[in-house]
Amino acid sequence: MSSAVSEILIVGAGYAGSVVARELADAGKRVRVIDKRPHIAGNAFDELDAHGVLVHRYGPHIFHTNAERIWEWLSRFTQWREYEHRVRGVVDGREYPFPINRDTLNALYGLDLDEAGAAAFFERVREPREPVRTSEDVVLNSVGRDLYEKFFLHYTRKQWGLDPSELKAGVAARIPVRTNTDDRYFTDTFQAMPKLGYTKMFEAILDHPNIRVELDVDFEDVRRRGTFAHTVYTGPIDAYFHHCHGRLPYRSLRFAHEHLPDVAEYQSVGTVNYPNDHAYTRITEFKHLTGQQHAGTSIVREYPQAEGDPYYPIPRTENELLFKRYEAMSADERDVTFVGRLAQYRYYNMDQVVGAALAAVRRLLD
Ligand SMILES: Cc1cc2nc3c(=O)[nH]c(=O)nc-3n(C[C@H](O)[C@H](O)[C@H](O)COP(=O)(O)OP(=O)(O)OC[C@H]3O[C@@H](n4cnc5c(N)ncnc54)[C@H](O)[C@@H]3O)c2cc1C
């Protein structure tokens, strides 16, 4: 019996892979984690840029959850910095609170609405839709055409390369509309950033004598050689099956990072959305997220694109049907567990993927 046989292989050192690895290691299993990238932490990877500012290489990651169990699990590996994310949307050259709230309405239309007035305003402008199937339906149904065109239509076209009418309702349903003046992007009970960053938190998660991490290693090279007691696969499910039913579509992004040496603060909040102007969707200034003090500042612009690393599963019915075909094949792979955003072709936030990984480990250990 080769030594590898008693080892569990984990493909991917992002949330899904790292959480599974730690739980298995704590349960006494020996684990080998590989990632084809040269670093751990998956898309949550952060690092000091050339100017010493902590940045998120793959775009801004803000932790938020209502699940105390997940908060506590991660809190074993990091301390936190309290942080509530705020976003502004630029329309006709002016910044407005986003998600849309009462202040957005008052500033945009020169009104002085109170909470009941804002509710009445939405009721008057909304275009009731029944049934609500697409993202267009969701937004028109709640805020009507003008706000839809100002804040959602063009942003969605840029972000997804699709019209909101071509996307499932769930995409827009994630963005609330408020009659109060709450301008926080998230309203979860727990909202915070790992005090020393995500990568440090992942280092702590993976710091266990039963865990061996190998970077710059592609699963394709390992699967040819190794025999493992079990494999936990967190990469794209279609790639696992060599795209035998065709490629699952993913939306990709190009991240244009920039350092501004003599600018202490570039923008008033963490993220500013540009729904209607520019090829990029948004600019994030990292110092807001991390609280870092620095004479200069670092920002990132996000340019959505069709080609490149797979970031977002595209929520359309035909894609879900294609995923189902791969999922059916995965059920026959008795020695492999598929978990994570790419393996489950699902829009998971960080807390959700931790939850999915903990559930997968429970099933595996049972
Ligand atoms: C731009 C952007 C912003 C986001 N912002 C937030 C946010 O603010 N809040 C939030 O909660 N969530 C956010 N998310 C979601 C978050 O990134 C995911 O929930 C999380 O990364 C999912 O973890 P994962 O382990 O499933 O996948 P990943 O982080 O993608 O990890 C998978 C890993 O598998 C590796 N891999 C793939 N194939 C192979 C192979 N063949 N061989 C070896 N290794 C392989 C990859 O290199 C990768 O490191 C954001 C995502 C993006 C793209």
The ligand as an ORCA input file, in Angstrom:
! r2SCAN-3c Opt
* xyz 0 1
  C     -14.801     39.458     -7.423
  C     -15.387     38.646     -6.309
  C     -15.787     39.284     -5.152
  C     -16.357     38.534     -4.118
  N     -16.724     39.201     -2.988
  C     -17.270     38.517     -1.956
  C     -17.666     39.209     -0.773
  O     -17.515     40.439     -0.646
  N     -18.209     38.486      0.235
  C     -18.402     37.120      0.149
  O     -18.896     36.513      1.104
  N     -18.021     36.439     -0.976
  C     -17.459     37.107     -2.023
  N     -17.058     36.435     -3.154
  C     -17.244     34.968     -3.198
  C     -16.042     34.194     -2.670
  O     -14.911     34.491     -3.447
  C     -16.372     32.700     -2.735
  O     -17.457     32.418     -1.898
  C     -15.220     31.795     -2.323
  O     -14.027     32.146     -2.940
  C     -15.572     30.374     -2.702
  O     -14.567     29.509     -2.234
  P     -14.244     28.167     -3.006
  O     -13.267     27.438     -2.180
  O     -15.508     27.494     -3.400
  O     -13.602     28.645     -4.399
  P     -12.243     29.370     -4.753
  O     -11.949     30.458     -3.791
  O     -12.371     29.735     -6.194
  O     -11.141     28.250     -4.574
  C     -11.006     27.177     -5.481
  C      -9.531     26.876     -5.632
  O      -9.382     25.692     -6.427
  C      -8.234     25.839     -7.211
  N      -8.323     24.941     -8.373
  C      -9.261     24.933     -9.342
  N      -8.999     23.965    -10.246
  C      -7.862     23.333     -9.836
  C      -7.081     22.258    -10.354
  N      -7.401     21.642    -11.495
  N      -5.974     21.906     -9.683
  C      -5.618     22.521     -8.533
  N      -6.325     23.543     -7.989
  C      -7.431     23.947     -8.629
  C      -8.253     27.295     -7.614
  O      -6.964     27.748     -8.005
  C      -8.772     27.977     -6.350
  O      -7.719     28.464     -5.530
  C     -16.519     37.135     -4.230
  C     -16.101     36.503     -5.401
  C     -15.555     37.229     -6.437
  C     -15.131     36.538     -7.700
*
